[in-house]
């Protein structure tokens, strides 16, 4: 299934500032529970939808950042982690609430972290109908409370803002228009295989094994097929039996190699096959079998290039850290999806075993799914090896990369590491197509 490039909107602010009300106004339904009781939003609520003027979006309604309990601190950490992943942070401010509290720590914190993370920020002042009544004892006017918030907030110069009563359904068009005007102007679209220059065939090498799901292909394989079909590039699909290919019997392995070579020759046009795109776990075989005049790379490298917004050079440079690994060094393998891991799983079995042989004494650890270590925890690792990221958003991967950069820890990728383990010539070969197009 092709990945949908969604604009990610995050809603942030104090408890009861109107965050969930804004969420419900955008979605036009009770996506988030609205209640005056503090801490009603217990976790991040997510909604996926199409909004005219914005296109496909994902909206995150987060917990209030000023909840003081122990559970509130956990919510706060998750909220701040979510802020790292959005395209546009929407700071909801109830100016009366903020004025009466006597401080703007929450609002200033969101502003500062948005800037630090490189995330675009806008502010929505939620103007309640009873604002005047709530301010009566203070002697301040609503206009003065708004100005207090605007002038006191740190680093808010130039931040787009709007005054709206978020409880009024009729204000949805004005809210959407404001978000449309505030969203990042440049959202880079990255081609999946940007170096393809002809319509010569591409071979997708997919060695189905015990880890492969029944009844479907993996997402990178489906994405590659859809991309190539739209380009009008002929596609060949081939499955090698890797156990036979790696057999100690030369006659068995040679027979498997000849069958592959015969198929490769049969799909070639006058221009020949332009690319073999292989599962990373088969790079040891494909590196030997694919003729040098045919480009070779892996699905994992393709995906990390696309998900990172074309930042493959960062992951390629990270491979240099592997050369310096010493006994006792900690290596983190980060797999962004959760699945039942059996047999020769790449992340939990193949890479650790091969690393142990190449770098004796290194300590390999894992993180799975949505969770990712803090900057302080990451600083303890010598290198992080990340999967292709096919099941997470570009924004989430960007947040992880930013956290690693702040921790000063290099990051590389499954496909790059498995190629490095086969030697510098293979690593150079799988990266060559990407370097030649840049």
C-alpha positions as CSV (number, residue, x, y, z in Angstrom):
1,X,0.0,0.0,0.0
2,X,1.5,3.4,-1.0
3,X,2.3,5.7,1.8
4,X,0.1,8.8,2.1
5,X,2.0,11.9,2.7
6,X,0.1,13.6,5.5
7,X,0.4,17.0,7.1
8,X,0.8,16.3,10.8
9,X,-0.9,18.9,13.1
10,X,-0.2,18.8,16.8
11,X,-2.4,20.6,19.4
12,X,-0.6,21.8,22.5
13,X,-1.3,23.9,25.6
14,X,-2.5,23.9,29.2
15,X,-5.2,21.8,30.8
16,X,-8.7,23.1,29.7
17,X,-7.2,25.7,27.3
18,X,-9.5,24.3,24.5
19,X,-7.2,21.8,22.8
20,X,-9.8,19.0,22.6
21,X,-12.4,21.6,21.6
22,X,-10.2,22.6,18.7
23,X,-9.7,18.9,17.7
24,X,-13.5,18.4,17.6
25,X,-14.0,21.6,15.6
26,X,-11.6,20.4,13.0
27,X,-13.0,16.8,12.8
28,X,-16.6,18.0,13.2
29,X,-17.3,15.3,15.7
30,X,-16.5,14.4,19.3
31,X,-13.1,12.9,18.6
32,X,-11.8,14.1,22.0
33,X,-13.8,14.2,25.2
34,X,-14.4,17.8,26.4
35,X,-14.9,18.2,30.1
36,X,-13.9,20.9,32.7
37,X,-12.3,18.2,34.9
38,X,-8.5,18.6,34.7
39,X,-6.6,15.9,32.8
40,X,-9.5,14.6,30.8
41,X,-7.2,13.9,27.8
42,X,-5.4,10.9,29.3
43,X,-3.2,10.2,26.2
44,X,-2.5,11.5,22.8
45,X,-5.7,11.3,20.6
46,X,-5.1,10.9,16.9
47,X,-7.4,11.5,13.9
48,X,-6.8,11.0,10.2
49,X,-8.8,12.8,7.7
50,X,-9.0,15.0,4.6
51,X,-9.5,18.7,5.0
52,X,-10.2,20.9,2.0
53,X,-7.4,23.3,1.6
54,X,-5.0,21.2,3.7
55,X,-5.3,17.7,2.0
56,X,-4.6,14.5,4.0
57,X,-3.8,15.3,7.6
58,X,-3.1,13.6,10.9
59,X,-4.2,15.6,14.0
60,X,-2.8,14.9,17.4
61,X,-4.7,16.1,20.5
62,X,-2.2,16.1,23.4
63,X,-2.6,16.1,27.2
64,X,-2.2,19.4,29.1
65,X,1.4,20.3,29.9
66,X,0.6,21.7,33.3
67,X,-0.8,18.6,35.0
68,X,1.2,18.2,38.2
69,X,0.7,14.5,39.2
70,X,3.1,11.7,38.6
71,X,0.9,10.5,35.8
72,X,0.9,14.0,34.5
73,X,4.7,13.9,34.2
74,X,4.4,10.8,32.0
75,X,1.7,12.5,29.9
76,X,4.0,15.6,29.6
77,X,6.9,13.5,28.3
78,X,4.7,11.9,25.6
79,X,3.3,15.3,24.7
80,X,6.7,16.8,24.3
81,X,7.9,13.8,22.2
82,X,4.8,14.4,20.0
83,X,5.8,18.0,19.4
84,X,9.1,16.8,17.8
85,X,7.1,14.9,15.2
86,X,4.6,17.4,13.9
87,X,4.8,19.7,10.8
88,X,2.8,22.4,12.5
89,X,2.4,22.9,16.3
90,X,-0.9,24.7,17.2
91,X,-0.5,26.3,20.6
92,X,-4.0,26.8,22.1
93,X,-4.1,29.7,24.6
94,X,-7.0,30.7,26.8
95,X,-5.8,34.2,27.5
96,X,-7.9,34.7,30.6
97,X,-6.7,31.4,32.1
98,X,-3.0,32.2,31.3
99,X,-3.4,35.8,32.7
100,X,-5.0,34.7,35.9
101,X,-2.3,32.0,36.4
102,X,0.4,34.7,36.6
103,X,2.8,32.9,34.3
104,X,3.3,31.7,30.8
105,X,5.7,28.8,31.4
106,X,3.6,26.3,29.4
107,X,3.2,28.5,26.4
108,X,6.9,29.7,26.5
109,X,8.0,26.0,26.7
110,X,6.0,25.0,23.6
111,X,7.4,28.0,21.7
112,X,11.0,27.2,22.7
113,X,10.8,23.5,21.9
114,X,9.1,24.2,18.6
115,X,12.0,26.4,17.6
116,X,14.6,24.0,18.9
117,X,13.0,21.1,17.0
118,X,12.6,23.2,13.8
119,X,8.8,22.9,13.9
120,X,6.5,25.6,12.6
121,X,4.4,27.2,15.4
122,X,1.1,29.1,15.3
123,X,-1.1,30.2,18.2
124,X,-4.9,30.1,18.6
125,X,-6.3,32.4,21.3
126,X,-9.5,30.6,22.5
127,X,-12.0,33.4,23.4
128,X,-14.8,32.1,25.6
129,X,-18.1,33.9,25.7
130,X,-17.8,34.3,29.5
131,X,-14.3,35.9,29.3
132,X,-15.5,39.2,30.7
133,X,-17.2,37.6,33.6
134,X,-14.1,35.6,34.5
135,X,-12.0,38.7,34.4
136,X,-14.3,40.9,36.4
137,X,-12.5,40.5,39.8
138,X,-9.1,41.3,38.2
139,X,-10.1,44.6,36.6
140,X,-8.3,43.6,33.4
141,X,-10.0,43.7,30.0
142,X,-10.0,40.8,27.5
143,X,-7.9,42.9,25.1
144,X,-5.3,43.4,27.9
145,X,-5.1,39.7,28.7
146,X,-4.5,38.9,25.0
147,X,-1.8,41.6,24.8
148,X,-0.2,40.2,28.0
149,X,0.1,36.8,26.4
150,X,1.4,38.1,23.1
151,X,4.0,40.5,24.6
152,X,5.2,38.2,27.4
153,X,5.7,35.0,25.4
154,X,9.3,34.2,24.6
155,X,10.3,34.0,21.0
156,X,6.8,34.5,19.6
157,X,7.8,37.3,17.2
158,X,6.3,36.5,13.9
159,X,4.3,33.6,15.1
160,X,0.9,33.6,13.3
161,X,-2.0,33.9,15.7
162,X,-5.8,34.2,15.6
163,X,-8.6,34.9,18.1
164,X,-11.5,32.5,17.9
165,X,-14.2,31.0,20.0
166,X,-13.5,27.3,19.4
167,X,-16.8,26.2,20.9
168,X,-18.7,27.7,17.9
169,X,-19.0,25.2,15.0
170,X,-19.3,28.1,12.5
171,X,-15.7,29.1,13.1
172,X,-14.3,25.9,11.4
173,X,-13.7,27.6,8.1
174,X,-11.8,30.4,9.6
175,X,-9.7,28.0,11.7
176,X,-8.9,25.8,8.6
177,X,-8.0,28.9,6.6
178,X,-5.7,30.1,9.4
179,X,-3.9,26.7,9.6
180,X,-3.6,26.6,5.8
181,X,-1.8,30.0,5.9
182,X,0.4,28.9,8.8
183,X,1.5,25.5,7.5
184,X,5.2,25.0,6.4
185,X,5.6,26.2,2.8
186,X,8.0,23.6,1.8
187,X,7.1,19.9,2.2
188,X,9.7,18.0,0.2
189,X,8.4,15.1,-1.8
190,X,11.1,12.4,-2.3
191,X,11.1,10.0,-5.2
192,X,11.4,6.4,-4.2
193,X,14.0,5.5,-6.7
194,X,15.2,8.8,-8.1
195,X,18.1,7.5,-10.1
196,X,16.1,5.5,-12.6
197,X,16.8,7.1,-16.0
198,X,15.3,4.7,-18.5
199,X,12.3,2.3,-18.9
200,X,14.6,-0.7,-18.8
201,X,13.3,-3.5,-16.5
202,X,13.9,-3.6,-12.8
203,X,14.1,-6.9,-10.9
204,X,12.7,-7.1,-7.4
205,X,14.4,-9.8,-5.5
206,X,12.1,-11.1,-2.8
207,X,13.4,-14.2,-0.9
208,X,10.2,-15.2,1.0
209,X,11.1,-16.9,4.2
210,X,9.5,-17.8,7.6
211,X,9.3,-14.1,8.5
212,X,7.3,-13.2,5.4
213,X,3.6,-12.6,6.2
214,X,1.1,-15.0,4.5
215,X,-1.1,-13.6,1.7
216,X,0.8,-10.3,1.1
217,X,4.1,-8.7,0.4
218,X,5.9,-6.3,2.7
219,X,5.1,-2.6,2.4
220,X,8.4,-1.6,0.8
221,X,7.9,-4.3,-1.9
222,X,4.4,-3.1,-2.6
223,X,5.5,0.5,-2.7
224,X,8.3,-0.2,-5.1
225,X,5.9,-2.1,-7.5
226,X,3.4,0.7,-7.4
227,X,6.1,3.3,-8.1
228,X,7.6,1.4,-11.0
229,X,4.2,0.7,-12.6
230,X,3.4,4.4,-12.5
231,X,6.7,5.1,-14.3
232,X,5.9,2.5,-16.9
233,X,9.0,0.5,-15.9
234,X,8.7,-3.3,-16.5
235,X,9.1,-5.3,-13.3
236,X,10.4,-8.8,-12.8
237,X,9.8,-10.6,-9.5
238,X,12.2,-13.4,-8.4
239,X,12.6,-15.5,-5.3
240,X,15.9,-17.2,-4.5
241,X,16.0,-20.0,-1.9
242,X,18.7,-18.5,0.3
243,X,19.4,-21.8,2.0
244,X,20.2,-23.4,-1.3
245,X,22.2,-20.3,-2.5
246,X,24.4,-20.5,0.6
247,X,24.7,-24.3,0.5
248,X,28.1,-25.8,1.2
249,X,27.6,-27.9,-1.9
250,X,28.9,-26.0,-4.9
251,X,26.6,-27.9,-7.2
252,X,23.5,-26.9,-5.3
253,X,24.5,-23.2,-4.9
254,X,25.7,-23.0,-8.5
255,X,22.4,-24.5,-9.7
256,X,20.5,-21.8,-7.8
257,X,22.8,-19.1,-9.2
258,X,22.3,-20.3,-12.8
259,X,18.5,-20.2,-12.4
260,X,18.7,-16.6,-11.1
261,X,21.0,-15.6,-14.0
262,X,18.7,-17.2,-16.5
263,X,15.7,-15.3,-15.2
264,X,17.7,-12.1,-15.1
265,X,18.7,-12.5,-18.7
266,X,15.1,-13.4,-19.8
267,X,13.6,-10.1,-18.6
268,X,16.2,-7.8,-20.0
269,X,15.3,-5.5,-22.9
270,X,17.8,-4.1,-25.5
271,X,19.0,-1.9,-22.7
272,X,19.3,-4.8,-20.2
273,X,18.1,-4.8,-16.6
274,X,18.8,-1.4,-15.0
275,X,18.5,-2.3,-11.3
276,X,18.2,-5.3,-9.0
277,X,16.4,-4.2,-5.8
278,X,16.9,-6.9,-3.1
279,X,15.9,-7.7,0.4
280,X,18.8,-6.6,2.6
281,X,19.3,-10.1,4.1
282,X,20.2,-11.4,0.6
283,X,22.9,-8.9,-0.2
284,X,25.6,-11.5,0.4
285,X,24.2,-13.5,-2.4
286,X,23.1,-10.7,-4.7
287,X,26.4,-9.0,-4.3
288,X,28.1,-12.0,-5.9
289,X,25.4,-12.9,-8.5
290,X,24.3,-9.6,-10.0
291,X,26.6,-8.5,-12.8
292,X,28.7,-5.4,-12.2
293,X,27.0,-3.5,-15.0
294,X,23.6,-3.7,-13.3
295,X,22.9,-1.3,-10.4
296,X,22.2,-3.0,-7.1
297,X,20.6,-1.7,-3.9
298,X,18.2,-2.8,-1.1
299,X,14.6,-2.2,-0.1
300,X,15.8,-0.9,3.4
301,X,18.1,1.7,1.8
302,X,15.3,2.8,-0.5
303,X,13.0,3.2,2.4
304,X,15.3,5.1,4.7
305,X,16.1,7.5,1.8
306,X,12.4,8.1,1.3
307,X,11.3,8.3,4.9
308,X,14.2,10.6,5.8
309,X,13.4,13.1,3.1
310,X,16.4,12.2,1.0
311,X,18.8,12.3,3.9
312,X,20.5,9.0,3.0
313,X,24.0,10.5,3.2
314,X,23.5,10.9,7.0
315,X,22.9,7.1,7.3
316,X,25.7,6.3,4.9
317,X,28.2,8.4,7.0
318,X,27.0,6.6,10.1
319,X,28.4,3.4,8.8
320,X,31.9,4.8,9.5
321,X,31.2,4.3,13.2
322,X,31.1,0.6,12.7
323,X,34.8,0.6,11.8
324,X,35.6,1.9,15.2
325,X,33.5,-0.4,17.4
326,X,35.4,-2.0,20.2
327,X,34.7,-4.6,22.9
328,X,32.1,-3.3,25.4
329,X,30.6,-0.6,23.0
330,X,26.8,-0.5,23.1
331,X,24.9,-0.7,19.8
332,X,21.2,0.0,19.6
333,X,19.1,-1.7,16.9
334,X,15.9,0.3,16.3
335,X,13.0,-1.3,14.6
336,X,10.0,1.0,14.2
337,X,7.4,-1.7,13.8
338,X,6.1,-4.4,16.0
339,X,5.6,-8.0,14.7
340,X,6.0,-11.5,15.8
341,X,9.7,-12.3,15.4
342,X,10.5,-15.8,14.5
343,X,13.3,-17.8,12.8
344,X,16.1,-15.7,11.2
345,X,14.7,-12.2,12.0
346,X,17.0,-9.5,10.6
347,X,17.0,-7.2,13.5
348,X,17.0,-9.6,16.4
349,X,19.0,-12.5,14.9
350,X,20.9,-11.8,11.7
351,X,22.5,-8.4,12.4
352,X,23.4,-9.2,16.0
353,X,25.1,-12.5,15.0
354,X,27.0,-11.0,12.1
355,X,28.1,-8.0,14.2
356,X,29.3,-10.3,17.0
357,X,31.5,-12.0,14.5
358,X,32.8,-8.8,12.9
359,X,33.1,-6.8,16.2
360,X,33.7,-9.2,19.1
361,X,32.4,-8.0,22.5
362,X,30.0,-5.4,21.3
363,X,26.8,-5.2,23.3
364,X,23.7,-5.2,21.1
365,X,20.4,-3.8,22.5
366,X,17.0,-3.3,20.9
367,X,14.1,-0.8,20.8
368,X,10.8,-1.6,19.0
369,X,7.7,0.2,17.8
370,X,6.8,3.8,18.7
371,X,9.1,4.1,21.7
372,X,12.5,5.6,21.3
373,X,15.1,6.4,24.0
374,X,15.6,9.9,25.3
375,X,18.6,12.1,24.3
376,X,20.3,11.2,27.6
377,X,19.8,7.5,27.1
378,X,21.0,7.6,23.4
379,X,24.2,9.3,24.4
380,X,25.3,5.9,25.9
381,X,25.5,4.2,22.5
382,X,28.3,4.2,20.0
383,X,26.0,3.9,17.0
384,X,22.3,3.3,16.3
385,X,21.2,1.0,13.5
386,X,17.7,1.9,12.3
387,X,15.4,-0.1,10.1
388,X,14.0,1.3,6.8
389,X,11.2,3.1,8.7
390,X,8.5,1.9,6.3
391,X,5.9,1.8,9.2
392,X,6.6,5.3,10.7
393,X,6.0,8.8,9.3
394,X,8.7,11.0,8.0
395,X,8.0,13.3,10.9
396,X,8.6,10.6,13.5
397,X,11.9,9.6,11.8
398,X,13.0,13.2,11.6
399,X,12.3,13.5,15.4
400,X,14.5,10.5,16.1
401,X,17.3,11.8,13.8
402,X,17.2,15.2,15.6
403,X,17.4,13.5,19.0
404,X,20.4,11.5,17.9
405,X,22.1,14.6,16.5
406,X,21.6,16.3,19.9
407,X,23.1,13.3,21.6
408,X,26.0,13.2,19.2
409,X,25.4,9.6,18.2
410,X,25.8,8.4,14.6
411,X,22.9,6.5,12.9
412,X,23.0,4.1,10.1
413,X,20.5,1.6,8.5
414,X,19.8,-2.2,8.2
415,X,20.6,-2.3,4.5
416,X,23.8,-0.3,4.9
417,X,25.0,-2.4,7.8
418,X,24.4,-5.7,6.1
419,X,26.2,-4.4,3.1
420,X,29.1,-3.2,5.3
421,X,29.4,-6.6,6.8
422,X,30.0,-8.0,3.3
423,X,32.9,-5.6,2.7
424,X,33.6,-2.1,1.5
425,X,33.1,-3.0,-2.2
426,X,29.5,-4.2,-1.6
427,X,28.8,-1.1,0.6
428,X,30.0,1.2,-2.1
429,X,28.0,-0.7,-4.7
430,X,24.6,-0.4,-3.0
431,X,25.2,3.3,-2.3
432,X,26.6,4.1,-5.8
433,X,23.2,4.6,-7.5
434,X,22.1,7.2,-4.9
435,X,25.4,9.0,-5.0
436,X,25.4,9.3,-8.8
437,X,21.9,11.0,-8.8
438,X,22.7,13.5,-6.1
